[in-house]
Amino acid sequence: MGARRRRVVASVVAFAVTLVLLQGIRWSLSYHPLFHGCGEHRGLTIAADVDVSPDFRRRALVEDWNQHHPRDPATLIEVARSTDTTRSQLASTLESGSCAYDVLLVDVAWLPEYAHRGFLAPVKGDWMEDRSDFLRPTLDTGKWKGTQYAVPWFTDAGLLYVRKGTKAPESFDALLKAGYATQLADYEGLTANALEVIWNASQKVVLSGDHVDKVDEGTAQVVLNGLDHLVGGGSALAASRDSMEDGSLKAFASGQPLMRNWPYAFRTLTADPRIRNGFDVRPLPYPGIAVLGGWDLAVSARSKHQAEAGLLVKTLTGREAQGTLFACGGFTPTRNSTLRDTDKCKDPKFRDDELPSPERFKEFANTLRTALFQAQPRPITPYYAQFSETFRGCVEDVLDAGNHVPGARRPDAATLAKVLTAALKGKHSSC
Amino acid sequence: MSEDPSGRRDARVQQFTAVCGLLLTLLTLYEGPLLRMPWWGQALVILGIVVLGIAIVAVTTSAGAGPGIWTKIKAVAGRAVEVARWALGLLRLGIAGIAAAVVVLLAIMFVPPLWSVITSGGACGEPIDLRVVTDAENVGPLGAAARRYMADRSGGGCRTVTVDVTADAPAEQAEAGFAHGWTSPGTGLSPDDCSSRPPRATLLGAQPDVWIPASSIIARGVRDYVEGLRTCSGKASPVLVRAHLDVQGSVASSPLVLGVFPRSDQPSLVSGKQGLKSLLDAFYQDDLVRSLARPSPDASTSGLLATPLLYQVMPGSGGDPAKVEEALAQTEAPAGDAVSMLCELQKGAAAPPDRMAVIVPESVLARYDHGDAPGCPSGRPPQQWRLSAYYANDLPVLDFPFVHVRWPGQDDGRRDEAVADFRKWLQRDALTRDGLRTPSGRLTADDHAVGGLRNGDHSVPDLVPPRPLAGGANCAGPMEELFHCFQNARPPLPLSVMLDVSGSMANPSGPQSEPRLGFAQEMALRIMGGIRPSAPTSLFQFSRPPRSKPDYRMANGGLVAASGGESDRLDVETAVQKATTTGWDLALTSAIAQAAPHLPLGKQTLVLVTDGQAASTNSGAGGQAAALARQIKKDYPELTLLIALTPQSDCRAEPVASIAAAFGPDTCKSADTVDEITSLVAAQIYRSAG
């Protein structure tokens, strides 16, 4: 064998042997899980937070599905009451490749993150009943970079609750001056409320939608000016700094004349013997821009039953299901037809005085339609969790400085712009 | 090498054989113990095999050397050198191939992550989510530590890990949870049928990657229980899979202390007294303390661990566990963990309960006094609400073990490394800034909360090392023994629960605006959990079909489940969890009258759980209640009736007011939280059992 040829043969053999040996060492040093793969489960699973809706309506829908689909029974797996804990469970499970969940209930704020990380299967055409019936803004909550990843199930927008006998403020400025019970504790409620104040005080919709990837000083100044209105607001706002949804409900039920809260409060207050029908619900006062929230149903990209899961999503988000959820469960529907064709809950176990009257319910549906028409999304970014945490920190700094808390410092526009831009790239810093 | 052609051929054959043999040896050995060695160990083994191969070839091909051992050795050595030179020559021939293999491997390892960084536009990568579950009393300190850890692990502003800290479930629920995919017991998933699929299953929260209970007694007890069960594999059921628990050493400690409010505070009284008995005797004898509150063992490990010692030393109990539990129940302190107990005591009360002392962890007391306890009114409590700590040398010390939890199907290398890193960080005494001591019990200078307990004549020991649990035999032992001891001290009397499932129970109320039925279910389960597991329990549900007549008769009096003892108690609890609203109001007096014939005879408690209904659906309640009370007192003279209301309902509203008037002033209980109402009902059950 010539020398050159000998060298080539030896190199090839050495290449193969070395690669095998080194890969072997590398494999041996890597982590070996308890078992490889995903496992298998019969039927479908839906991962969600704990259902605390009136009469546990979401659970009832799943039971209905099981009655009509005995071959593909579904199990509603309720993770926790806290949405942060539910998010943590879903992210950990999906990131590790588990196929335990087929359908996921996703907060619209998390959807970009999940889609970006490849957790969700794109929605196929036959997973939606009458696509054109969905409210356009709610349909958009299920999209990421032009692809539909989830189907909207129920939605949310901030509303103003006014005790009877109180004159409703005609503008948002007047509302701020009067003060109102709301949610300003350090959680997502603060983000939603702060954005609403900024948008309505400045009449500019900043930090919203999917075109927000950086924040300039001009935008930061708009934010700071808006927050100054919050600092100068009525005393009920200061009292709301420790409140979440239930704290503000309690304040309203105990006599506070004005409250900003989500649509679920309508049913809760109607059932409260201290209130019953003693209040009205309106969209936020002029300009009336509310934060658009909500929850969508998506099929897990890891699911081994995607076709059946898609059919389940279609059923749960269909007209009939949404009608029941709205009329009986207090959920805000995502379909035009459901908001238009309002009908009272047909479940015979409720007495007439245990539910809102048909007229009142229709009025509420009209209010919702107006509010949803004007509602705007929060920033659509896969780094929403980081953005919200950073934004809240800055908001608290502004509020503390405005209330002369020792050591608190109001950030300037340049700092705020820098910090929020970094947060939109997933970087953590503070004002 | 030999100049002879046939000799050269032989040598080549031998070399070829040696190379093949070497490769086969390596491939065969590349498993088992070799795989567990670090990389340098494996490299040494491979080198050793090569040297051995050279030696074997040298020995076998040096035959024919001259006589004498030294000659033979020199011949073998010479041959070994020739073979080594030949091997090196072979290596030089193949060096290009070896280099290419190294380049390919480095490319496989580093190009994908580099590409990801280049195309990300400066955005951060995805942090890993770590789910941490810890004792409810430890959520505050561990949450604060977790935030520091996340900041510590943020390089260039990019977080590499997100830690979510939540409270764990009570130990008995946690055992079942770890055995079955962290599902809550009684929600309908059958652990015996891995393919079972009920319409709903509830988790106890996010499945933990890290579990830090308050005590290694609990960690070991749960681990041993889970390992002993026949459970579902990850392949058979990713939802019901069993966790693998690896108990890895303590991360902090905190002794239990006796806490007294200012009115009872007198350090000179107890100076020199070391044991809990002498402390309590001194306080009780001087009438500085009249009652003692302890966190509920159902919700708190610290409460459970304090129990064996309390059974021995509680003043006036004569060492009788049942009497001790009765005395503790009469304080009506909210039946939750130590933090919620202290916070709830403060809410709505002008002053602390008269001469009440508490037994709580030092870390909880310190944070409470410092104004850092989550759930308490913000800021430091007013002076009259602050507690002073007294140390007993036999109260338990919590030792917070770190347990690495692996869920089959969810464990991977990245998660494994993240957990290990978090453990190492915590074990650098990271929790001492948050009111906890080091694992050895040392108080550090940065622990300002505990250090703040030193004032006036109050001393705080610098060292309180973990110690064995004190208490009686058959009580102060492993976890199962603790549970058994505590449960056997509870009232043994039958308990029946009547659950209102009319339509109004679907409406929201309660601290989190959940349906009233949800609150009622949780209340019913906690009340049932408050009696001995062997005590008979029954569940009734009552309502009437829509548009039916008010005198509607329920089948079986509304009885849906009953247990004669411990073995079928779970059936009753499952029935509670499965309850749904079904119809209109059935008048409360009618429901009780229909259930009565299905009750056992003798001393017992009947608890009616309802939202109070409305006067309009309970017409004539006054007269009916009086008649019912007379009948019940005649047929069941030892029955105690209690009405437990859901939040926002009022004991003074009809029809409940009429029933309470007929059956006695303590009949109706209402509160805003499950903890509060559970303690009120439990206190009443104990009174009626006594």
Boltz contact constraints between the chains, C-beta under 6 A:
constraints:
  - contact:
      token1: [A, 7]
      token2: [B, 93]
      max_distance: 6.0
  - contact:
      token1: [A, 10]
      token2: [B, 93]
      max_distance: 6.0
  - contact:
      token1: [A, 10]
      token2: [B, 94]
      max_distance: 6.0
  - contact:
      token1: [A, 11]
      token2: [B, 94]
      max_distance: 6.0
  - contact:
      token1: [A, 11]
      token2: [B, 96]
      max_distance: 6.0
  - contact:
      token1: [A, 11]
      token2: [B, 97]
      max_distance: 6.0
  - contact:
      token1: [A, 12]
      token2: [B, 97]
      max_distance: 6.0
  - contact:
      token1: [A, 14]
      token2: [B, 94]
      max_distance: 6.0
  - contact:
      token1: [A, 14]
      token2: [B, 97]
      max_distance: 6.0
  - contact:
      token1: [A, 14]
      token2: [B, 98]
      max_distance: 6.0
  - contact:
      token1: [A, 15]
      token2: [B, 97]
      max_distance: 6.0
  - contact:
      token1: [A, 15]
      token2: [B, 100]
      max_distance: 6.0
  - contact:
      token1: [A, 15]
      token2: [B, 101]
      max_distance: 6.0
  - contact:
      token1: [A, 18]
      token2: [B, 98]
      max_distance: 6.0
  - contact:
      token1: [A, 18]
      token2: [B, 101]
      max_distance: 6.0
  - contact:
      token1: [A, 19]
      token2: [B, 101]
      max_distance: 6.0
  - contact:
      token1: [A, 22]
      token2: [B, 105]
      max_distance: 6.0
  - contact:
      token1: [A, 24]
      token2: [B, 30]
      max_distance: 6.0
  - contact:
      token1: [A, 25]
      token2: [B, 39]
      max_distance: 6.0
  - contact:
      token1: [A, 25]
      token2: [B, 42]
      max_distance: 6.0
  - contact:
      token1: [A, 28]
      token2: [B, 35]
      max_distance: 6.0
  - contact:
      token1: [A, 29]
      token2: [B, 39]
      max_distance: 6.0
  - contact:
      token1: [A, 30]
      token2: [B, 413]
      max_distance: 6.0
  - contact:
      token1: [A, 31]
      token2: [B, 413]
      max_distance: 6.0
  - contact:
      token1: [A, 31]
      token2: [B, 416]
      max_distance: 6.0
  - contact:
      token1: [A, 33]
      token2: [B, 411]
      max_distance: 6.0
  - contact:
      token1: [A, 33]
      token2: [B, 412]
      max_distance: 6.0
  - contact:
      token1: [A, 34]
      token2: [B, 408]
      max_distance: 6.0
  - contact:
      token1: [A, 34]
      token2: [B, 411]
      max_distance: 6.0
  - contact:
      token1: [A, 35]
      token2: [B, 234]
      max_distance: 6.0
  - contact:
      token1: [A, 35]
      token2: [B, 408]
      max_distance: 6.0
  - contact:
      token1: [A, 39]
      token2: [B, 234]
      max_distance: 6.0
  - contact:
      token1: [A, 39]
      token2: [B, 235]
      max_distance: 6.0
  - contact:
      token1: [A, 39]
      token2: [B, 238]
      max_distance: 6.0
  - contact:
      token1: [A, 39]
      token2: [B, 409]
      max_distance: 6.0
  - contact:
      token1: [A, 41]
      token2: [B, 237]
      max_distance: 6.0
  - contact:
      token1: [A, 41]
      token2: [B, 238]
      max_distance: 6.0
  - contact:
      token1: [A, 41]
      token2: [B, 239]
      max_distance: 6.0
  - contact:
      token1: [A, 42]
      token2: [B, 195]
      max_distance: 6.0
  - contact:
      token1: [A, 43]
      token2: [B, 197]
      max_distance: 6.0
  - contact:
      token1: [A, 52]
      token2: [B, 514]
      max_distance: 6.0
  - contact:
      token1: [A, 54]
      token2: [B, 506]
      max_distance: 6.0
  - contact:
      token1: [A, 54]
      token2: [B, 507]
      max_distance: 6.0
  - contact:
      token1: [A, 54]
      token2: [B, 508]
      max_distance: 6.0
  - contact:
      token1: [A, 54]
      token2: [B, 515]
      max_distance: 6.0
  - contact:
      token1: [A, 55]
      token2: [B, 506]
      max_distance: 6.0
  - contact:
      token1: [A, 55]
      token2: [B, 581]
      max_distance: 6.0
  - contact:
      token1: [A, 59]
      token2: [B, 200]
      max_distance: 6.0
  - contact:
      token1: [A, 62]
      token2: [B, 199]
      max_distance: 6.0
  - contact:
      token1: [A, 63]
      token2: [B, 199]
      max_distance: 6.0
  - contact:
      token1: [A, 66]
      token2: [B, 199]
      max_distance: 6.0
  - contact:
      token1: [A, 73]
      token2: [B, 197]
      max_distance: 6.0
  - contact:
      token1: [A, 75]
      token2: [B, 197]
      max_distance: 6.0
  - contact:
      token1: [A, 75]
      token2: [B, 201]
      max_distance: 6.0
  - contact:
      token1: [A, 76]
      token2: [B, 200]
      max_distance: 6.0
  - contact:
      token1: [A, 77]
      token2: [B, 201]
      max_distance: 6.0
  - contact:
      token1: [A, 78]
      token2: [B, 202]
      max_distance: 6.0
  - contact:
      token1: [A, 79]
      token2: [B, 203]
      max_distance: 6.0
  - contact:
      token1: [A, 80]
      token2: [B, 205]
      max_distance: 6.0
  - contact:
      token1: [A, 85]
      token2: [B, 166]
      max_distance: 6.0
  - contact:
      token1: [A, 85]
      token2: [B, 205]
      max_distance: 6.0
  - contact:
      token1: [A, 85]
      token2: [B, 206]
      max_distance: 6.0
  - contact:
      token1: [A, 88]
      token2: [B, 129]
      max_distance: 6.0
  - contact:
      token1: [A, 88]
      token2: [B, 131]
      max_distance: 6.0
  - contact:
      token1: [A, 88]
      token2: [B, 164]
      max_distance: 6.0
  - contact:
      token1: [A, 88]
      token2: [B, 206]
      max_distance: 6.0
  - contact:
      token1: [A, 89]
      token2: [B, 206]
      max_distance: 6.0
  - contact:
      token1: [A, 91]
      token2: [B, 129]
      max_distance: 6.0
  - contact:
      token1: [A, 92]
      token2: [B, 129]
      max_distance: 6.0
  - contact:
      token1: [A, 92]
      token2: [B, 131]
      max_distance: 6.0
  - contact:
      token1: [A, 96]
      token2: [B, 410]
      max_distance: 6.0
  - contact:
      token1: [A, 96]
      token2: [B, 412]
      max_distance: 6.0
  - contact:
      token1: [A, 98]
      token2: [B, 238]
      max_distance: 6.0
  - contact:
      token1: [A, 98]
      token2: [B, 409]
      max_distance: 6.0
  - contact:
      token1: [A, 98]
      token2: [B, 410]
      max_distance: 6.0
  - contact:
      token1: [A, 100]
      token2: [B, 238]
      max_distance: 6.0
  - contact:
      token1: [A, 100]
      token2: [B, 239]
      max_distance: 6.0
  - contact:
      token1: [A, 117]
      token2: [B, 126]
      max_distance: 6.0
  - contact:
      token1: [A, 246]
      token2: [B, 512]
      max_distance: 6.0
  - contact:
      token1: [A, 246]
      token2: [B, 513]
      max_distance: 6.0
  - contact:
      token1: [A, 268]
      token2: [B, 508]
      max_distance: 6.0
  - contact:
      token1: [A, 268]
      token2: [B, 513]
      max_distance: 6.0
  - contact:
      token1: [A, 271]
      token2: [B, 507]
      max_distance: 6.0
  - contact:
      token1: [A, 271]
      token2: [B, 508]
      max_distance: 6.0
  - contact:
      token1: [A, 348]
      token2: [B, 546]
      max_distance: 6.0
  - contact:
      token1: [A, 349]
      token2: [B, 503]
      max_distance: 6.0
  - contact:
      token1: [A, 349]
      token2: [B, 546]
      max_distance: 6.0
  - contact:
      token1: [A, 349]
      token2: [B, 583]
      max_distance: 6.0
  - contact:
      token1: [A, 350]
      token2: [B, 503]
      max_distance: 6.0
  - contact:
      token1: [A, 354]
      token2: [B, 503]
      max_distance: 6.0
  - contact:
      token1: [A, 354]
      token2: [B, 504]
      max_distance: 6.0
  - contact:
      token1: [A, 422]
      token2: [B, 157]
      max_distance: 6.0
  - contact:
      token1: [A, 425]
      token2: [B, 122]
      max_distance: 6.0
  - contact:
      token1: [A, 425]
      token2: [B, 123]
      max_distance: 6.0
  - contact:
      token1: [A, 426]
      token2: [B, 123]
      max_distance: 6.0
  - contact:
      token1: [A, 426]
      token2: [B, 124]
      max_distance: 6.0
  - contact:
      token1: [A, 427]
      token2: [B, 124]
      max_distance: 6.0
  - contact:
      token1: [A, 427]
      token2: [B, 157]
      max_distance: 6.0
  - contact:
      token1: [A, 427]
      token2: [B, 158]
      max_distance: 6.0
  - contact:
      token1: [A, 428]
      token2: [B, 154]
      max_distance: 6.0
  - contact:
      token1: [A, 428]
      token2: [B, 157]
      max_distance: 6.0
  - contact:
      token1: [A, 428]
      token2: [B, 159]
      max_distance: 6.0
  - contact:
      token1: [A, 429]
      token2: [B, 157]
      max_distance: 6.0
